[in-house]
Amino acid sequence: MLLGELLAGCSKLPRISSEAVEAYAVTTDRLINHVTEQLESHPNIRKLIGRNPLKLLHNNHRNHAAFISAVLKTNSHELLTRTIPWFYRSYHAKGISYDYFPVELVAWQIAIRECLDSSISNVDILAVYTWIVQHHEQMIQLSLSVATVFNLNGARKIIEIIKKDQKTRDSKVIVGGYAFNGMPQLWETMGADGYAAEAGSAVLMLNDWGGQWDTHKYISSAYGSSMNAWI
């Protein structure tokens, strides 16, 4: 099974240190600008992005940075493997060539080498990008049948706010949605109290915990036109 083989392979990727994660996060804007400039000056950029406007590049690169930041912070290489094919599928549906992805990924590697503080090892982060490039063809194959949606950073921030606020810190937080499907153990890295595949299961979980629950205090978080994660 192709997905199984990729999951087994990505499990061998190195864990990313907290210092490297922080370095990537604080340098995000510089990285995005660097990558965007490289792509805008690429001789075949129009062939790569089709009729899409050049401004789409900056948005795509910002989405990329947010996703990779989430992967690095959680050290969830499984999330990486399951989500990259969705990016391929989503962007290709907009008219972007599959050939765009290895060009973009190499641009990210160049930006990381030039923008990250040389005192912080970026070898492990570069290894993640190298792995994606090496499995470009497999990602294309998976993109034809696999769709995964995510938005972990937003959910994580909401959970942190809930847990830090004196009025809500004792609240139970259950996560769910496409971002967690297939990886139910991911909720533990988010600071949540549980995971449910759908709302009905969440209600059952609350009942198992006991006590009276005010359903009006449930919080949901929608990103874009689809529900990528809910808490």
C-alpha positions in Angstrom: 0.0 0.0 0.0 1.5 3.3 -1.1 0.3 5.4 1.9 1.5 2.7 4.3 5.0 2.7 2.7 5.2 6.5 2.9 4.1 6.5 6.5 6.8 3.9 7.4 9.4 6.0 5.6 8.5 9.3 7.1 8.7 7.8 10.6 12.4 7.6 10.1 12.7 11.4 9.7 14.6 13.1 12.5 12.8 14.9 15.3 13.0 18.6 15.1 14.5 20.5 18.1 12.5 23.2 19.8 15.3 25.7 18.8 14.9 24.8 15.1 11.1 25.1 15.3 11.4 28.5 16.9 14.0 29.6 14.3 11.6 28.6 11.5 8.7 30.4 13.1 10.4 33.7 13.7 11.9 33.7 10.2 8.6 32.9 8.5 8.1 36.2 6.8 11.6 36.3 5.4 11.3 32.8 4.2 8.0 33.5 2.5 9.4 36.6 0.7 12.6 34.8 -0.3 10.6 31.9 -1.8 8.1 34.2 -3.5 10.9 36.2 -5.1 12.6 33.0 -6.4 9.3 31.8 -7.9 8.3 35.1 -9.5 11.7 35.2 -11.3 11.5 31.6 -12.5 11.6 31.4 -16.3 8.7 28.9 -16.4 6.5 30.4 -13.7 3.6 31.0 -16.1 3.7 27.4 -17.2 3.9 26.3 -13.6 0.9 28.3 -12.2 -1.2 28.5 -15.3 -3.6 31.4 -15.5 -3.4 32.1 -11.7 -2.2 35.6 -10.7 1.3 35.9 -9.3 -0.2 37.2 -6.0 -1.4 33.6 -5.5 2.2 32.6 -4.9 2.5 34.6 -1.7 -0.7 33.2 -0.3 0.3 29.7 -1.2 3.7 30.1 0.5 2.1 31.6 3.6 -0.2 28.5 3.8 2.8 26.3 3.3 4.8 28.0 6.1 1.8 27.6 8.5 1.5 23.9 7.7 5.2 23.1 8.0 5.3 25.1 11.3 2.6 22.9 12.7 4.4 19.7 11.5 7.7 20.8 13.0 6.1 21.9 16.3 4.2 18.6 16.8 6.9 16.4 15.1 4.0 14.7 13.4 5.5 13.4 10.2 2.4 11.3 9.7 0.5 14.6 9.4 3.0 15.7 6.8 2.4 12.5 4.7 -1.3 12.6 4.9 -1.7 16.3 4.1 0.8 16.9 1.3 -1.3 15.0 -1.2 -4.3 17.2 -0.3 -2.2 20.3 -1.2 -1.2 18.7 -4.5 -4.8 17.9 -5.2 -6.2 21.3 -4.2 -3.6 23.4 -6.0 -3.7 21.3 -9.1 -7.5 21.7 -9.2 -6.8 25.5 -9.5 -4.6 24.9 -12.6 -1.2 24.7 -10.9 1.1 22.2 -12.5 2.4 19.3 -10.5 5.9 20.4 -11.7 5.4 23.5 -9.5 5.8 21.6 -6.2 9.5 20.4 -6.6 10.5 23.8 -7.8 8.8 25.4 -4.8 10.3 23.0 -2.4 13.8 23.5 -3.7 13.2 27.3 -3.3 12.2 26.7 0.3 15.4 24.7 0.9 17.5 27.6 -0.6 15.6 30.1 1.6 16.1 28.1 4.7 19.9 27.8 4.1 20.1 31.6 3.5 17.7 33.0 6.1 18.0 30.7 9.2 20.6 31.6 11.8 23.7 29.6 11.0 24.2 28.9 14.7 21.0 26.8 14.7 21.2 23.5 12.9 18.7 23.4 10.0 19.8 20.0 8.7 16.8 18.3 10.2 14.3 20.8 8.7 16.0 20.5 5.3 15.7 16.7 5.6 11.9 17.1 5.8 11.9 19.1 2.5 14.3 16.6 0.9 12.0 13.7 1.8 9.0 15.4 0.2 10.9 16.2 -3.0 12.1 12.6 -3.2 8.5 11.3 -3.0 7.0 13.8 -5.4 5.7 11.1 -7.8 4.1 9.2 -4.9 2.4 12.4 -3.6 0.9 12.9 -7.1 -0.5 9.3 -7.0 -2.0 9.8 -3.6 -3.4 13.2 -4.5 -5.7 11.5 -7.0 -7.5 9.7 -4.3 -6.7 11.2 -0.9 -8.1 14.4 0.5 -7.0 15.7 3.9 -7.7 19.2 5.4 -6.0 20.8 8.4 -5.7 23.8 10.5 -3.8 22.9 13.6 -2.2 26.2 14.6 -5.6 28.0 15.0 -7.0 25.1 17.1 -3.9 25.0 19.2 -4.0 28.7 20.0 -7.7 28.5 21.0 -6.9 25.6 23.3 -4.0 27.5 24.9 -6.3 30.5 25.5 -9.0 28.3 27.1 -6.5 26.6 29.4 -4.8 29.8 30.5 -7.9 31.8 31.2 -8.9 31.4 34.9 -12.6 31.3 34.0 -12.2 28.5 31.5 -9.1 26.6 32.4 -11.1 23.8 34.0 -13.2 23.3 30.8 -12.9 20.1 28.9 -11.7 20.5 25.3 -12.5 17.8 22.7 -11.0 18.1 19.2 -12.0 16.6 15.9 -12.4 17.1 12.2 -10.5 16.2 9.1 -7.2 17.4 10.6 -7.4 14.6 13.2 -9.1 11.8 11.3 -6.7 8.9 10.8 -4.5 10.3 13.6 -6.7 10.2 16.7 -3.6 10.3 18.9 -2.7 13.8 17.6 -5.1 15.4 20.2 -2.6 14.7 23.0 0.0 17.0 21.4 -2.6 19.8 21.1 -3.3 20.1 24.8 -6.8 18.9 24.4 -8.7 16.5 26.8 -10.0 14.2 24.2 -10.7 13.4 20.5 -14.0 12.6 18.8 -14.6 11.7 15.1 -17.9 13.5 15.1 -20.1 15.6 17.3 -22.2 12.7 18.5 -19.1 10.9 19.8 -18.1 14.1 21.6 -21.5 14.2 23.4 -21.0 10.6 24.5 -17.5 11.4 25.8 -18.9 14.3 27.8 -21.5 12.0 29.3 -18.8 9.4 30.2 -17.0 12.2 32.0 -20.1 12.9 34.0 -21.5 16.1 35.3 -23.8 18.7 33.7 -22.7 20.3 30.5 -23.9 23.5 29.0 -24.1 22.8 25.2 -24.3 26.5 24.6 -20.7 26.8 25.7 -19.4 24.5 23.0 -16.9 26.2 20.8 -16.4 25.4 17.1 -13.7 26.8 14.8 -14.3 26.9 11.1 -11.6 27.8 8.6 -12.6 28.8 5.1 -15.7 27.2 3.6 -15.2 23.8 5.2 -14.8 22.6 8.8 -11.1 21.7 9.1 -11.0 21.3 12.8 -13.5 21.8 15.6 -13.1 22.0 19.4 
